[in-house]
Amino acid sequence: MLTAARLRRAISGTRRPDSSYDAEAGQSLVRVVLTVVVAAYAMIGNLLELVDESADLVFQIYMPVFMTVTCLMFAAIRLWPGVYHWRRIFCMVLDFGTLTLLMTLGGPFMAPMASLLLWVTVGFGMRYGTRYLVGATVAALVSLMLIAVFSPFWRAQPYLVATFVLTSLIVPFYANLLLADTREAYRSADAANLAKSRFLAQASHDLRQPIHAISLFTNCLREAGLAPSERQMVENIEHSLQSVRRMFRSLLDIATLDSGGVVPRMQPVPLGAILRDVVTQHQEAARRAGVELRLVETGLTVESDPGLLTVMLQNLVSNAVKYAPGARVLIGCRRRGSGVDVLVIDRGIGVAPEHQPHLFEEFYRVQPPGRDVEGVGLGLAIVQRMAQLIGAGVELRSIPGRGTTVALTGLRATEPPPAPPHPDDRPRSSPPQSLLQGLRVLLIEDDPAVLLSTQMLMERWGCTVHAHEQPPRDVPPCDMIVADFDLNGPLTGGDAIAIARAALGAPIPAIVITAHDEARVRERLGEAGLPILPKPMRPAELRALMLSLRLERGG
């Protein structure tokens, strides 16, 4: 079957070095198979005495040599994959030379080999591009000319030779026209897909800013001593923001995956900590939906990318909570050989069989009867694509009326990382706000609304905040720097942090907040250990990270 990836590589005439499909290896494998078929066909001709004795002697000598060379070329391509033009040209000469010899000496019995002549011509062009198609066409015409000159049988068939000559010209020419049309269609589709991804990424960035600011303002309102009814309204606003936040994160995730900008960073990841955090994040949504959310604790550690693994588990648990209102949802792990599976099991209404084959398609949603489920239908599509990036799989089993089980499979078990030394003996019972009391923070954010809301939030936590829309010329003394990555100018948040650290002459702890793709931001920052928080974020995430950095600092 010709997959989309194979079609794209055939159209472009190139191959990515890390591709699982090598056009040259495919061509070589077919050559090995056809060599066996041709050798068997020549043997039949010898047994039936349909080939001249002198020609049969040549075949007996040449075919084993050709088979040996073919197998050696196949092994070389497997051992040293890549684009080697000399190797392709050698194979082209080998193919056309062999067919010329067979058809010249084999007479009418070897006439069917003319079909292979056309196959070799079109095959080189479809696999390697237009230049190889032109070269193969010229080689085919030279072969036909030599066959017509040196073979008595073909010399007596001028009209048949003319037919093959015209066929060798018309078919590659038409194939090239189709190839050009398909290539242009692919370029247009690729450009449209890239434009869609850029639009989603930019729209997600622009819309995250006000959502982020609203989230921070509502958190400030919640702590402003409101009456119960007013506090309930604030909680309703926050609940709606959570839904919008999840949708925008899905859009940004799919745009990033489409652009190929996600590069896994594999490391030992304790599953227990990630699962507890994911369950904590969904406790409020579960309470609203009447879902009993349960976690089976685990001490297993797997080799994975912690960011991608967290996003996948968030999507799986979010789906389970949405589609199992009033039911139970269980999250746990199990060993399977040397691997680990993470399972999310719900006792909801299940999924009808006709929907199950489409659940991993983008923007495909199942709406339960009489109920509207929020979301854009990207959750499982994102999970599947991220799982492929880390070498894992996704399995779904559902029985209508009994529930659904989704398993993230094939995670490789590994040893847990060494426990870091305890930073100090500070009591852990103190509330986070008191631990941040007196912390001097340099806050740099170009959006005025986000700047004001973040400043108000930090001041409620007891921090002393120096707020600036751009890196200040005179850097005030501070204990921590919190900077937005995109400062709407030539400088980034990473530059602002470097400037402040240089002015103060100390490696001040810092946090970067961004509405862009985290992987690309980290690549541009060039500092692996610099914490990055995505917008829109929960205030608790910022507070916990600030507290962690302060404790590590020992301040």
Beta strands, then each sheet from edge to edge (+ up, - down):
strand 1: 267-270
strand 2: 292-295
strand 3: 301-304
strand 4: 328-336
strand 5: 339-346
strand 6: 393-399
strand 7: 403-413
strand 8: 440-444
strand 9: 464-468
strand 10: 480-484
strand 11: 510-514
strand 12: 532-534
sheet 1: 1+ 3- 7+ 5- 4+ 2+
sheet 2: 1+ 3- 7+ 6-
sheet 3: 9+ 8+ 10+ 11+ 12+
end
